[in-house]
Amino acid sequence: MAQGQWSRRDFFRRSAAVGAIAIGGPTLLAACQSTSSGDTLTAAKNAKTIKIGIANEAPYGFADSSGNTTGEAPEVARAVFKALGIDGVQASVVPFDQLIPALNAKQFDVVAAGMNITATRCKAALFSDPDYSALTALLVPKGNPQGAKNFQDVASKKLKVAVLSAAVEKGYATGAGVAEDQIETLDTQDNMLRAVTTGRVYCAALTDISLKYLAQQNADAGVEVTPGFTPTENGQPVVSAGGFVFRKDDTSLRDAFNQQLKTLHGNGQWLQIVQKFGFGESNLPAADVTTDKLCAA
């Protein structure tokens, strides 16, 4: 991923400079501004095309070696929109912390990036029903010589940990007592991996799905992933569930999306779509995990 032996996996390194990439083929390229005018769902159905935003966090949404958009969230979105009569899905890449601002600026109409549903984000945008749930894990040097298994271990052992900019893991870490000067905030998975392999930090924190995929794609990097764990805040376990994101006034689009997403979850098609990205049946959200609860947490 960095230089030398990781160069063939440079799809992790594509960033906002890419601007727009294709999903399902090189002919579908996104413009800088949204096609939305008036009701977004109606406009997308009329155009048979919709724009999504991703942040190149594999396996949730990323550009493959051919420059096409893939990943769990874009592929699920693709199936949902196809069921709605919208066959064209155009993708733009922006930094993770700019996804919601770019959505609200109408650079695209949906965030399809595996974004965790949190109370803070719910104030800025509208979330779908939970698409998946995931545990948190740590990327550590092979053999995990410090024996770190969770954020409490990181805190007590005074280890340095890398987190992704604007992701939820920093809050999980500080909530477990990890000091600010132990936390390194980085902008890409590539840089998180490099920070661990060079010893700049001891570990990196993300969902277990992300880190397992990252380690699998970089088998020669000398790292491993700890067993997944549930982080805590104020002594209470934190449910981590992600979804798709819409502008506040796009309720009709969100509602139509939710209806089709529920169908995919129920008929087994979701599992068929996501298995190649490391998701399994255990990642289907439990019935009591709802957007309303997560937004109110």
HUFENZI-V969798 format. One record per pair of residues at least 12 apart in sequence whose ideal C-beta (glycine too) atoms are under 8 Angstrom apart, sorted by the first residue. I is the first residue (numbers start at 1). GAP is how many residues later the second one is. Records with the same first field share a line. If there is no record, write none. Layout:
I->GAP ; GAP
//
This chain:
1->12 ; 189 ; 192 ; 193 ; 217 ; 220
2->188 ; 191 ; 192
5->215
6->212 ; 215
8->57
9->208 ; 209
10->55
11->45 ; 47 ; 51 ; 52 ; 53 ; 54
12->44 ; 46 ; 50 ; 176 ; 177 ; 178 ; 202 ; 205
13->43 ; 175 ; 177
14->42 ; 48 ; 49 ; 53 ; 79
15->41 ; 78 ; 80 ; 172 ; 173
16->77 ; 78 ; 79 ; 82
18->45 ; 49 ; 75
19->13 ; 73 ; 74
20->12 ; 70 ; 71 ; 72 ; 73
21->42 ; 46 ; 47 ; 48 ; 70 ; 71 ; 72
22->45 ; 46 ; 47 ; 68 ; 69
23->29 ; 45 ; 46 ; 47 ; 51 ; 55 ; 66 ; 67 ; 68
24->44 ; 45 ; 54 ; 65
25->43
26->40 ; 41 ; 42
28->21 ; 60 ; 61 ; 62
29->61
30->21 ; 60 ; 61 ; 62 ; 78
31->59
32->60 ; 75
33->73 ; 74
34->17 ; 72 ; 73 ; 74 ; 75
35->12 ; 14 ; 15 ; 16 ; 74
36->70 ; 73
39->213 ; 214
40->69 ; 206 ; 207 ; 210 ; 212 ; 213
41->43 ; 209 ; 211 ; 212 ; 215
42->210
44->37 ; 40 ; 42 ; 65 ; 209
45->39 ; 40 ; 41
47->41
48->37 ; 38 ; 39 ; 40
49->37 ; 38 ; 39 ; 40 ; 41
50->31 ; 36 ; 38 ; 39 ; 40 ; 59 ; 60
51->38 ; 39 ; 40 ; 41 ; 56 ; 57 ; 58 ; 59
52->17 ; 22 ; 25 ; 37 ; 38 ; 39 ; 40 ; 56 ; 57 ; 58 ; 59 ; 60
53->38 ; 39 ; 40 ; 41 ; 46 ; 49 ; 50 ; 54 ; 55 ; 57 ; 58 ; 59 ; 60
54->15 ; 17 ; 19 ; 20 ; 37 ; 38 ; 39 ; 57 ; 58 ; 59
55->38 ; 39 ; 40 ; 41 ; 44 ; 58
56->37 ; 132 ; 133
57->39 ; 56 ; 57 ; 107 ; 132 ; 153
58->13 ; 131 ; 152 ; 155 ; 156 ; 159
59->12 ; 13 ; 150 ; 151 ; 154 ; 218 ; 219 ; 220
60->12 ; 13 ; 53 ; 54 ; 149 ; 150 ; 182 ; 217
61->12 ; 13 ; 30 ; 51 ; 52 ; 53
63->30
69->20 ; 22
71->43 ; 206
72->42 ; 60 ; 201 ; 202 ; 205 ; 207
73->39 ; 40 ; 41 ; 58 ; 169 ; 171
74->15 ; 17 ; 38
75->198 ; 199 ; 202
76->36 ; 55 ; 185 ; 188 ; 194 ; 197 ; 198
77->12 ; 33 ; 35 ; 167
79->181 ; 185 ; 190 ; 194
80->177 ; 180 ; 181 ; 184
83->177 ; 180
84->172 ; 173 ; 176
90->18
91->17 ; 21
92->15 ; 16
94->13
95->70 ; 71 ; 92
96->17 ; 68 ; 69 ; 70 ; 71 ; 91
97->68 ; 69
99->12 ; 14 ; 16 ; 146
100->21 ; 24 ; 25 ; 145
103->22 ; 142 ; 143 ; 144
104->20 ; 21 ; 143
106->141
109->137 ; 138 ; 141 ; 144
110->134 ; 135 ; 136 ; 143 ; 147
111->14 ; 133 ; 134 ; 135
112->132
114->17 ; 18 ; 93 ; 128
115->12 ; 127 ; 128 ; 129 ; 130
116->51 ; 52 ; 124 ; 125 ; 126
117->13 ; 124 ; 125 ; 126 ; 174 ; 177 ; 178
118->50 ; 176 ; 177 ; 179
119->175 ; 176 ; 177 ; 178
121->124
122->169 ; 172 ; 173
125->120 ; 121 ; 122 ; 123
126->119 ; 120 ; 121 ; 122 ; 124 ; 125 ; 128
127->116 ; 117 ; 118 ; 119 ; 127 ; 164 ; 167 ; 168
128->115 ; 116 ; 117 ; 118 ; 126 ; 129 ; 130 ; 133 ; 163
129->114 ; 129 ; 132 ; 133 ; 156 ; 161 ; 162
130->111 ; 112 ; 113 ; 155 ; 159 ; 160 ; 161 ; 164
131->110 ; 111 ; 112 ; 113 ; 130 ; 154
132->109 ; 110 ; 142 ; 147 ; 151 ; 152 ; 153
133->106 ; 107 ; 108 ; 109 ; 150 ; 151 ; 152 ; 153 ; 156
134->73 ; 74 ; 75 ; 94 ; 106 ; 107 ; 108 ; 149
135->72 ; 73 ; 93 ; 94 ; 95 ; 105
136->33 ; 36 ; 69 ; 70 ; 71 ; 72 ; 92 ; 93 ; 94 ; 95 ; 104
137->68 ; 69 ; 70 ; 71 ; 74 ; 75 ; 88 ; 89 ; 90 ; 91 ; 92
138->12 ; 16 ; 23 ; 65 ; 66 ; 67 ; 73 ; 87 ; 88
139->53 ; 54 ; 57 ; 64 ; 65 ; 66 ; 67 ; 72 ; 75 ; 76 ; 84 ; 85 ; 86
140->56 ; 62 ; 63 ; 83 ; 84 ; 85 ; 86
141->55 ; 56 ; 61 ; 81 ; 82 ; 83
142->80 ; 81 ; 82
143->81
144->80 ; 82
146->13 ; 56
148->54 ; 55 ; 78
149->77 ; 78 ; 80
150->26 ; 76 ; 79 ; 81
151->21 ; 22 ; 24 ; 25 ; 26 ; 27 ; 54 ; 80
152->24 ; 25
154->19 ; 22 ; 24 ; 28 ; 48 ; 49
155->18 ; 21 ; 22 ; 23 ; 24 ; 27
156->21
158->21 ; 24
159->23 ; 42 ; 43 ; 44
160->22 ; 23 ; 24 ; 40 ; 41 ; 42 ; 43
161->12 ; 17 ; 21 ; 22 ; 23 ; 40 ; 41 ; 42 ; 43 ; 44
162->21 ; 22 ; 23 ; 24 ; 29 ; 30 ; 33 ; 34 ; 38 ; 39 ; 41 ; 42 ; 43
163->20 ; 21 ; 22 ; 23 ; 29 ; 41 ; 42 ; 43
164->21 ; 22 ; 23 ; 24 ; 25 ; 28 ; 42
165->20 ; 21 ; 22
167->39
168->72
169->36 ; 37 ; 62
170->13 ; 15
171->62
172->33 ; 59 ; 60 ; 61 ; 66
173->32
175->56 ; 57 ; 58 ; 59
176->55 ; 56
184->16 ; 17
186->18
189->17 ; 21 ; 25
192->12 ; 14
193->21 ; 25 ; 28 ; 30
196->27
197->24 ; 25 ; 26
207->33
208->17 ; 19 ; 20
209->68 ; 69 ; 70 ; 74
211->14
212->13 ; 66
213->64 ; 65
216->62
238->59
239->50 ; 55 ; 58
241->44 ; 48 ; 53
243->48
244->13 ; 17
265->19
270->14
271->13
//
